[in-house]
Amino acid sequence: MISRINCFMCLIVLLVLASFVSYQQSSIPLEEQLDAIFECDRFKVTIPHHGGYAASIFGKGILRLQRQKSDSTYLVCYKDAIDKRKLEFTIDEKEYGKFKDLFLRLIDIHNPSKKLSGNCLTIDHNYILEATKHTLVIKPDKGQTESNCLINWIYNKELNN
């Protein structure tokens, strides 16, 4: 009987600690979370798509960024499930800064209560940035002009390479 009570008390303590840690992570400003991710040597950006059959069923794009050891360039790999697009290119420090600015623009139009929604004509995106020990979810309002800035940047890179 006493062991059950102790087990129950431990469970309550763990639950309280887990909720406290979750609250602490959510109270960190998005810009600081973004800075922590961009300080890592590698990270992944998952782009869930929604709208239309292909986007809703197959849809997510994955962008991986990795710092090259030999110089100050970064390898960017992008794979999109909808149109089977696979891209690989390198960017320098200046372009890396522009890349980070895209996410700052997305944070400016972030709507934490947004749900993915789309139709056959418009595809809606969210952005999930993941690095070691860090995760950031950005949910830009789809009606904003900046909501597709990252996708446009990727496609512009494809045209230039």
Number of C-alpha atoms within 10 A of each C-alpha: 6 7 8 9 10 11 12 12 12 12 12 12 12 12 12 12 12 12 12 12 12 11 11 10 15 12 9 10 9 18 14 10 17 21 12 16 21 17 10 15 14 18 19 20 20 20 22 21 25 24 19 17 12 15 23 19 13 15 20 21 23 18 20 18 22 16 18 13 9 6 9 12 17 21 15 18 16 18 17 19 17 16 12 9 12 14 16 15 13 17 17 13 12 10 13 17 12 12 16 15 13 19 20 17 15 23 18 16 19 19 14 11 8 13 14 18 15 17 13 11 7 13 19 24 29 24 21 16 22 18 17 12 8 14 17 19 19 23 22 26 23 21 10 10 9 16 24 19 15 20 14 12 14 15 14 11 15 14 8 6 10
